[in-house]
Amino acid sequence: MQKIIYFLSLCLLVTACNDGDIIDVELDFDRTLSICDLSPGNYFLYDTKTDPSESLSLIFPKNSATELIFNPTENNYKATFPINGTNSIFNYRTYDGKAEDLLCNILPDAATRILKDYAATSGTVTTITTFVDDDGDGIPAHIEDANLDGDNNPATNPTDSDDDGIPDYLDQDDDNDNVLTKDEKHNYTEADGLSKAQDTDGDGIPDYLDDDDDGDGVLTRLEDANMDGDPRNDRDQSSPTPSVPRYLDKEAKDKYDYPHFNKNVYKRTITVKFYINNVNLDVISLTEIDFGTYTYTIDIESKIE
């Protein structure tokens, strides 16, 4: 935890201090930012602490440039914008109650008051946005890339086992058989890797990469008798193994013309770091403040080509 302490005992040097008191400002916030959606035209981020009750907050307008901060088209995206005290505002406040009782509260607690409110009139905000994508199949992204380009980055020249236009590390169904990779017993562990992956037909291709899991000549996704998009739900009661789903039963060879592929959705976890540069809050004058980090997750749907 970063801790910045400022002791100002000569109040004549501070325009905001006119009562002769000593101002003791200790910015030991945890740097985990929250966002408030009360204003549709602005972003409002804040951090709070107790004992004493204080807050740091940043408000800036929503526009095509600032929207990229939260949803960038490239990783390690960096942006800057000025603090001007009008539509881009950075505040340090103290309270006689919980800061959360006032911040982002449609009906603020009337018993809580703002004791001191210092607003920066100048400065610069610098943001750095990174993101991590995960298809949630239980296999780490770097394992799902053959790394043919040698850069250890699955996002560049990525492996696409089923040639559907969706890289394996973003593909919930790596073989396009309408059975999710996580449900095909890849049995990945950090210790064993993929060495224990299920291979029903013993052809050397694990089920999660095999579009005909039982090797009966009928594609797994076409062994979907009730055509609900999930072959796991269908069994052949006349088979010697009626409890086994058709797509894993080599004796069940009926073919059903199910033409659809299930949609693919992966999660993107976005992390935005905020730094306030060359800011003057009357009681605080700093070259840089580590304002904090805002993290959130979104779902992204990718289409099969």
C-alpha positions as CSV (number, residue, x, y, z in Angstrom):
1,M,0.0,0.0,0.0
2,Q,1.4,3.3,-1.0
3,K,1.4,5.9,1.8
4,I,1.9,9.6,1.2
5,I,1.9,11.9,4.3
6,Y,1.8,15.7,4.2
7,F,2.1,17.9,7.3
8,L,1.3,21.6,6.8
9,S,1.7,23.6,9.9
10,L,2.1,27.0,8.3
11,C,-1.5,27.7,7.2
12,L,-0.5,31.1,5.7
13,L,0.9,29.1,2.8
14,V,-2.4,27.4,2.1
15,T,-5.3,29.5,0.8
16,A,-7.8,26.8,1.9
17,C,-6.6,27.0,5.5
18,N,-7.9,30.1,7.2
19,D,-8.8,29.0,10.7
20,G,-5.3,28.5,12.1
21,D,-5.6,24.7,12.4
22,I,-2.8,22.3,11.5
23,I,-3.8,20.2,8.4
24,D,-2.7,16.6,8.5
25,V,-3.3,14.8,5.2
26,E,-2.6,11.1,5.0
27,L,-3.4,9.5,1.6
28,D,-3.3,5.8,2.6
29,F,-6.2,4.7,0.3
30,D,-6.1,1.1,-0.9
31,R,-6.2,2.2,-4.5
32,T,-9.1,0.0,-5.5
33,L,-11.4,2.2,-7.5
34,S,-15.2,2.1,-7.8
35,I,-17.3,3.7,-10.5
36,C,-20.6,5.5,-10.2
37,D,-23.2,5.6,-13.0
38,L,-25.4,8.3,-11.7
39,S,-24.4,10.7,-14.5
40,P,-24.9,9.3,-18.0
41,G,-22.6,11.9,-19.6
42,N,-19.6,11.5,-17.2
43,Y,-17.3,8.9,-15.7
44,F,-17.1,9.2,-11.9
45,L,-14.5,7.1,-10.1
46,Y,-13.7,7.2,-6.5
47,D,-11.9,5.6,-3.6
48,T,-12.8,6.0,0.1
49,K,-11.3,5.3,3.5
50,T,-12.3,5.4,7.2
51,D,-10.7,6.7,10.3
52,P,-10.6,9.4,9.2
53,S,-13.4,9.4,6.6
54,E,-12.0,10.7,3.3
55,S,-12.4,10.2,-0.4
56,L,-10.6,10.8,-3.6
57,S,-12.7,11.2,-6.7
58,L,-12.3,11.9,-10.4
59,I,-15.0,13.0,-12.8
60,F,-14.4,13.4,-16.6
61,P,-16.7,13.4,-19.6
62,K,-17.7,10.4,-21.7
63,N,-16.8,10.7,-25.3
64,S,-15.2,8.6,-28.1
65,A,-11.7,9.2,-26.7
66,T,-12.4,8.4,-23.1
67,E,-14.5,5.4,-23.9
68,L,-11.4,3.7,-25.3
69,I,-9.9,3.9,-21.8
70,F,-12.5,1.3,-20.7
71,N,-12.9,-0.7,-23.9
72,P,-9.6,-0.4,-25.9
73,T,-8.9,-1.9,-29.2
74,E,-5.3,-2.8,-28.2
75,N,-3.7,-4.0,-25.1
76,N,-1.5,-1.7,-22.9
77,Y,-3.5,1.2,-24.2
78,K,-2.3,4.6,-22.8
79,A,-4.3,7.8,-22.7
80,T,-4.0,11.3,-21.1
81,F,-6.4,14.1,-20.6
82,P,-6.2,17.4,-18.5
83,I,-7.8,18.3,-15.3
84,N,-9.4,21.7,-15.7
85,G,-11.7,22.1,-12.7
86,T,-14.8,22.3,-14.8
87,N,-15.7,19.1,-16.6
88,S,-12.6,17.2,-15.6
89,I,-12.4,17.4,-11.8
90,F,-10.2,15.7,-9.1
91,N,-11.3,16.1,-5.5
92,Y,-10.1,15.2,-2.0
93,R,-12.8,15.4,0.6
94,T,-13.2,14.7,4.3
95,Y,-16.5,13.8,6.1
96,D,-18.0,13.5,9.5
97,G,-19.7,10.2,8.5
98,K,-19.2,7.5,5.9
99,A,-18.1,8.8,2.5
100,E,-20.3,6.1,0.9
101,D,-23.4,7.7,2.5
102,L,-22.9,10.6,0.1
103,L,-21.0,9.3,-2.9
104,C,-23.2,7.6,-5.6
105,N,-26.2,7.8,-3.4
106,I,-29.4,9.0,-5.0
107,L,-30.7,9.9,-1.5
108,P,-27.6,11.1,0.5
109,D,-27.6,10.6,4.2
110,A,-28.6,13.9,5.7
111,A,-26.6,13.1,8.8
112,T,-23.3,13.0,6.9
113,R,-21.6,16.2,5.9
114,I,-18.6,17.1,3.8
115,L,-16.1,18.9,6.1
116,K,-13.4,19.8,3.6
117,D,-13.6,19.8,-0.1
118,Y,-10.4,20.4,-2.1
119,A,-10.7,20.5,-5.9
120,A,-7.7,20.5,-8.3
121,T,-7.7,23.3,-10.8
122,S,-5.0,21.8,-13.0
123,G,-3.1,18.6,-13.6
124,T,-3.1,15.6,-16.0
125,V,-4.6,12.2,-15.8
126,T,-2.7,9.3,-17.3
127,T,-4.4,5.9,-17.8
128,I,-2.9,2.5,-18.8
129,T,-5.4,-0.2,-19.8
130,T,-4.6,-3.8,-20.0
131,F,-6.9,-6.8,-20.5
132,V,-6.8,-10.6,-20.3
133,D,-9.1,-12.8,-22.4
134,D,-10.2,-16.2,-21.2
135,D,-12.7,-18.7,-22.8
136,G,-13.3,-20.4,-19.5
137,D,-12.5,-23.9,-20.7
138,G,-10.0,-24.7,-18.0
139,I,-7.0,-24.8,-20.2
140,P,-4.6,-21.8,-19.8
141,A,-4.3,-19.6,-22.9
142,H,-0.6,-20.2,-23.4
143,I,-1.2,-24.0,-23.4
144,E,-3.8,-23.6,-26.2
145,D,-1.2,-21.9,-28.5
146,A,1.3,-24.0,-30.5
147,N,3.6,-20.8,-30.3
148,L,4.8,-21.3,-33.8
149,D,6.0,-17.7,-33.9
150,G,8.0,-18.2,-30.7
151,D,6.8,-15.1,-28.9
152,N,4.8,-16.9,-26.1
153,N,1.8,-14.7,-26.9
154,P,-1.3,-16.6,-27.9
155,A,-2.8,-13.4,-29.4
156,T,-0.3,-13.3,-32.2
157,N,-0.4,-16.0,-34.9
158,P,-2.8,-18.0,-32.7
159,T,-3.6,-21.7,-33.0
160,D,-7.1,-22.3,-34.4
161,S,-7.6,-26.1,-34.3
162,D,-11.0,-26.2,-36.0
163,D,-10.3,-23.3,-38.5
164,D,-13.5,-21.5,-37.5
165,G,-11.8,-18.1,-37.3
166,I,-11.8,-18.2,-33.4
167,P,-8.4,-18.9,-31.8
168,D,-8.3,-21.8,-29.4
169,Y,-7.6,-19.6,-26.4
170,L,-10.8,-17.7,-27.1
171,D,-12.9,-20.7,-28.3
172,Q,-15.2,-22.4,-25.9
173,D,-15.5,-25.3,-28.3
174,D,-12.1,-26.0,-29.9
175,D,-13.3,-28.7,-32.3
176,N,-16.6,-27.2,-33.3
177,D,-18.6,-30.3,-32.3
178,N,-21.1,-28.4,-30.1
179,V,-19.7,-30.0,-27.0
180,L,-17.8,-27.4,-24.9
181,T,-14.1,-28.0,-24.4
182,K,-14.6,-27.9,-20.6
183,D,-17.1,-30.8,-20.9
184,E,-14.9,-33.1,-23.0
185,K,-12.6,-34.2,-20.1
186,H,-9.4,-32.6,-21.2
187,N,-8.3,-33.3,-17.5
188,Y,-5.8,-30.4,-17.6
189,T,-3.7,-29.9,-14.4
190,E,-0.6,-27.9,-13.9
191,A,1.3,-31.0,-13.0
192,D,0.2,-33.3,-15.8
193,G,-0.7,-30.8,-18.5
194,L,-3.0,-32.4,-21.1
195,S,-1.4,-35.8,-20.9
196,K,-4.6,-37.4,-19.4
197,A,-7.1,-35.9,-21.8
198,Q,-9.9,-38.3,-22.8
199,D,-9.5,-39.9,-26.2
200,T,-12.6,-42.0,-26.7
201,D,-11.8,-43.6,-30.0
202,G,-8.0,-43.9,-29.3
203,D,-7.0,-42.1,-32.5
204,G,-4.4,-39.9,-30.8
205,I,-6.7,-36.9,-31.0
206,P,-8.2,-35.9,-27.6
207,D,-12.0,-35.6,-27.5
208,Y,-11.8,-31.8,-27.0
209,L,-10.0,-31.5,-30.4
210,D,-11.8,-34.4,-32.2
211,D,-15.0,-33.6,-34.2
212,D,-15.9,-37.3,-34.3
213,D,-15.2,-38.4,-30.7
214,D,-16.2,-42.1,-31.1
215,G,-14.7,-42.6,-34.6
216,D,-17.9,-43.9,-36.1
217,G,-17.7,-41.7,-39.2
218,V,-20.5,-39.4,-38.0
219,L,-19.5,-36.0,-36.7
220,T,-20.3,-35.4,-33.1
221,R,-22.5,-32.4,-33.7
222,L,-24.6,-34.5,-36.1
223,E,-25.3,-37.1,-33.5
224,D,-27.7,-34.7,-31.9
225,A,-31.0,-36.6,-32.2
226,N,-33.3,-34.0,-30.6
227,M,-31.4,-31.1,-32.3
228,D,-31.1,-29.0,-29.2
229,G,-27.5,-28.0,-29.8
230,D,-26.1,-30.4,-27.2
231,P,-25.1,-33.9,-28.3
232,R,-24.6,-34.9,-24.6
233,N,-28.4,-35.2,-24.2
234,D,-28.9,-38.0,-26.8
235,R,-28.6,-41.8,-26.3
236,D,-29.5,-44.8,-28.5
237,Q,-31.6,-47.1,-26.4
238,S,-31.1,-50.0,-28.9
239,S,-27.3,-49.8,-28.5
240,P,-25.4,-52.3,-26.3
241,T,-24.5,-49.3,-24.1
242,P,-27.7,-47.3,-23.9
243,S,-26.4,-45.1,-21.1
244,V,-23.6,-43.7,-23.2
245,P,-24.4,-40.6,-25.3
246,R,-24.5,-41.3,-29.1
247,Y,-21.5,-39.1,-29.8
248,L,-19.4,-41.4,-27.6
249,D,-21.0,-44.6,-28.7
250,K,-19.5,-46.1,-31.9
251,E,-22.4,-48.4,-32.3
252,A,-24.8,-45.4,-32.6
253,K,-24.3,-44.3,-36.2
254,D,-27.6,-42.5,-37.0
255,K,-27.0,-39.0,-38.5
256,Y,-29.1,-36.0,-37.8
257,D,-28.8,-33.0,-40.0
258,Y,-28.3,-30.3,-37.4
259,P,-26.8,-27.4,-39.3
260,H,-26.0,-24.9,-36.5
261,F,-22.9,-24.2,-34.4
262,N,-23.4,-22.8,-30.9
263,K,-22.4,-19.2,-30.3
264,N,-19.0,-18.6,-28.7
265,V,-18.6,-16.2,-25.8
266,Y,-15.4,-15.4,-23.9
267,K,-14.6,-13.1,-21.0
268,R,-12.4,-10.1,-21.0
269,T,-11.0,-8.8,-17.7
270,I,-10.0,-5.2,-18.1
271,T,-7.7,-3.4,-15.7
272,V,-7.3,0.4,-15.8
273,K,-4.6,2.2,-13.8
274,F,-5.1,5.9,-13.1
275,Y,-2.3,8.3,-12.3
276,I,-2.8,12.0,-11.5
277,N,0.2,14.1,-12.5
278,N,1.2,17.6,-11.5
279,V,-1.9,18.2,-9.4
280,N,-2.4,21.0,-6.9
281,L,-5.2,20.5,-4.3
282,D,-4.2,23.5,-2.1
283,V,-3.3,21.2,0.7
284,I,-1.5,18.8,-1.6
285,S,0.9,19.5,-4.4
286,L,2.3,16.4,-6.1
287,T,4.2,15.4,-9.2
288,E,2.2,12.1,-9.3
289,I,-0.5,10.4,-7.4
290,D,-1.3,6.7,-7.9
291,F,-5.1,7.2,-7.9
292,G,-5.8,3.5,-8.1
293,T,-7.0,0.7,-10.3
294,Y,-10.4,-0.1,-11.7
295,T,-11.1,-3.7,-12.8
296,Y,-14.1,-5.2,-14.5
297,T,-15.2,-8.1,-16.7
298,I,-17.2,-8.1,-19.9
299,D,-18.5,-10.9,-22.1
300,I,-17.6,-10.8,-25.8
301,E,-19.4,-12.9,-28.4
302,S,-17.2,-14.0,-31.4
303,K,-18.8,-15.4,-34.6
304,I,-17.7,-18.5,-36.4
305,E,-16.4,-17.6,-39.9
